[in-house]
Amino acid sequence: MINVSGFSLVRNGVLYSYPFMEAIRSILPLCDEFVVNVGDSDDDTLEVIRSIDDGRMRIIRRRWDMSLREGGRLLSVETNHALSECRGRWCFYVQADEVVHEAFHPRILSALQRYQNDDRVEGLRFRYKHFYGSYDYVQDNYRKWYLREVRIVKNGRGIVSWGDAMGFKHTDGSPIRLRDIDAEVYHYGWVRPPSVLDRKRKDFHKLYHNDEEALRFAEQMRAYDDLGNLVPFNGTHPAVMRERVEACDWSFDPRLDEQLPTWIRRIRMFLHPLTKRIKRVARLIEQVG
């Protein structure tokens, strides 16, 4: 019986330096099968995926419809194609730039066993650690960087990937019943050579906006434009990431000396929703006036 189906999707993973192999291998020990949706690519992503010599792997080859730009809908459409192929009781989703530390495997297995027969639980939500610029720093601004996301859902409950594939809902849009578990996902999407990051960000923006907006974004974009809330990472990276971390050969200046003191940053984060509302009201008053 298949209890856990891992699933993911990737396109141009080599070209954009996604740690997609590490992502798959980080959860493969927990899975009875692994379904990966490989979009037609301009590199050898498919061949790299095929190099995983494991009978649990199932590859779906698809031509992604790049016209589905609104709100990143293409990502959820393709995620759902992979999800629909899963045969397990649980479906464990990992994106191509997400890696799960092996230290969390026992906790994940424990949660799967604990909730497998509990109809009040339809999904399991993980904490997130967002690496930025290099493998040595993580983002500290909880207002701008998501803290938790669902990555494991029960199969056969009418649950689908939603929006830009960051979360899951029922097909009618209603929220799923979830539990937080004591495990983390390491997000490495912002750790890659600056030139590669530039190219990836420009092309990824095209999944959300029309050509005119994408061109405007490309003209204004800088590789690392979210400094000011970084903290050093003092833990260990997943074992599957060791070679990639050791191969890091670009320099990154976190400019920690230019950051505001932590207590001031915390106050600003706490007040952020209020200041946004004040600015919104001020704009409305100005428009009316």
N, C-alpha and C positions, 0 to 999 in steps of 0.2 A: 504493500500500500504506500502511495506517495503522500507523505505528510507535509513536506515543505517544498514549494517550488520557488526557486530564485528567479528573478526576471530583471531585464535591463534593456537598454537600447543605446546604439552608438552609430554615428556616421562621421566619417573623416576623423576618427579618433587619433590616428597617427599624425595627420597633418596639424591638428590643433593640440597635440601633446596631452591628450586626456589620459589619466591613469586608469583606463578602462579595464586592462588586464588585472591590475591590482584590485580594482573594485570587485570584479567577478570572483577572484581568488580569495578575497577577504571574507566572503560569506558562503562560498562553495562548500566548505566543510559542514555547514549547517543544513545543506539542501539535499534532497533526494533527486532533484532534477534542476536544470538551469536553462531558462529560455532567454535567448538574446535576439532582439530585433536589430539586424544590421542593415542600415540604409545604404543604397548605392553610393559609393564613395569615390573620391578622387585620389585615394591612396590605397595601401594594402591592408586596411583595417580587417577586411574579411579573412584574409590569409592569416593574420595574426590571431584572430579569434579561433580559427580552425586549428591552430597550433596547440590549443589546450587539449591534451590527450586524455579525455575523461568521458566515459560513456554517459554521464549525466547531462552533458551539454546538448542542447537542441538549438540550431540556428534557423532563424526566419529571415529570409532575404526579401527586402521590400524597396520599392521606389517611392520615396517619401514625396508627398504633394507639397512642394515648397510654396504654393500659393496660399496655404492656410496660415496666414500671418497674424490675424487678429488675436491679440492677447497671448501669443505663443501657443495657439490651439493645436498646432501641428504636433507639439511634444506630447500632449495628452492623447491625441489620436493614435500616435505610434506606440505610446506606452500601453494603451488599451489593447492594441493588437497583440503585444507580448503577453499581457495579462490574460487575454482570452484563451491563450494556448496552455496556460498553467493547469495542471491536474491535481495539485496538492490541496490539502485542507487549509494550509496557510500559504500565502503568497508574499515573498520577501523581495521588496523592490530596492534596487540600488542604482543610482545614477552613475554615469561614466566618470564623474569626478568625486565620487563619495567612496570612502573606505571605512570599514568597520574593524576596529582593533580586536585582535584575538583575545585580549583580556576580558572582553565583554561576552564572549561566546557562552560561557556557563550561565550567565544571567539571562541571555536571550533564550537559551534552551529551557531554562526554568520557567520563564514567562509563557513560552509556547505550551508547555505541559500544563501549567496552572490554569490557563484560560481556554484551552482547546474545547472543553465541553461547557463553557460558560456562555450562554446565549446573550448575556448582557454586554459582552465584549466582542467587538467586530474588528478592532484594529489596535496596534501597539505603536506608541509614539516615542521617538528617540530625542535625546538632547543633541545639539549641534555644536561643533567647534569649527570656526571658519578661519582657515589659514590664509594669510595675505602677504603677497610679495615674495616671501620665502618660507621655508619650513620652520622658521624660528619665531614667527610672530602670528598672533591670532587677533581677530577683531573683538573689540570690547563694547561696542555700541549696540545694546540690545534693542534700541528703537529702530535701527536700520537693518540689522541682520537677524534673521529668524532664529529663535531659540530652540524650537521643537518642530518636528514634522513626523507624520505617520509614514512608516516604511514597511510595516507588515499588516496585511489585511486577511480576513477570512474569505475563502472562495465560495462562490455560489450564493452570495448574499445581495446581489445586485449592486455591488460596489465597483466604482470605476475611478480612474484617474481623472482629475478635474482641472480646468483652467490651463495653466502652463506646466502641468504635471508635477506641481509641488505637493499636492495633497490629494485626498480621496474623499468622495462623497457617494451617496446612493445615486442611482440613475435619475431620480427625480430632483436631485439637488439638495436633499436633506442630509444633515451631518451624520456621520457614523458614530457609534458608541465606542469610545476608545479608553485605553489605560496608558498612563505614562510608565515607562520601564527604566530601570537604572542602567542605561547603556547609551553610548554616544556614537554619532556618525562624524567622521573627520572629513570636512569639505575642503578639497584642494583646488577648486576651480580657479582661484586667483593666484595659484603658484605655478608659474611656467615662465620660460624666457620672455622678456618684455616684447620682443618682436612677434612672437607667437601669440601672446596675450592680445596684442593690438589687432592682429588678423582675426583671432577668434571673436573678440568683442564686436568688431565691425560686422562680421558675417552673422553672429548670433543675433545682433540687433535686427537683422532682416527677417527674423522669425516673428517679430512683434510689430514691425512698422513697414509702411510703403517705401518705395525707392527714394523718394524725396526726403523723408524723415531719416532714413538710414544714411543718406549722404550727408545731411546736416550733422548727424551724430558723429560720423567719421571725421568730419572737419574739426569738431570741437573736442574730441576725445583725447584723453591722456591715459597712458597705460595704468598707472596707479594713482587714482584721483580720489581716494577715500582714506586719507591719512588723518591722524589726530586722535584716534582711539584704538591704538595698538598696544598689546602687552606681550612680553616675551613668553614663549612656550617652553616650559621646563620639563615636560613629560617625555614619553617615548612614542615614536611613530609605530604604526603596525608593521609587523615583520615583512609583509609583502611589499612595503614601501622602501625597504632598506636601500636597494640599488638605486632607485630614483632619487632618494634624498642624498645619497653619497655622490651622485652624478651632477648635482646642482652646481652650475658654473657661472652664474650671473650674480652681479652685485645688486643689493637692494638696501636703500637707506630709509629706515622707518621714521627718521626725524623725531625720535622720542623726545629730544631736547626742546622741541618746539610745541610739544603737547601741553595742554593745560593740566594743572594738578588734578589728580584722580577725584578729589572731593568736589571740585568745580565741574568736572565732566559729568559726575553722577547727578549733580543737581540739575544740570542742563538737560540730561537725558530724562530725568523725572518730570521736568517742566515742559518737555518738548510738545506733548499733545495740546497743552494749554496755549503755548505760543503759536502753534499752527492755527488754532481756532481764532485767536486774536487777529492774526494776519489775514485770515479768510474774511472775518467780519469787516476789517479795515478796507479790504478790496471791494466788498459789497457796498460799503458806505461811499467809497470813492466813485464807484460806478453810478450809484443812485444820484450822488451829488452832481 
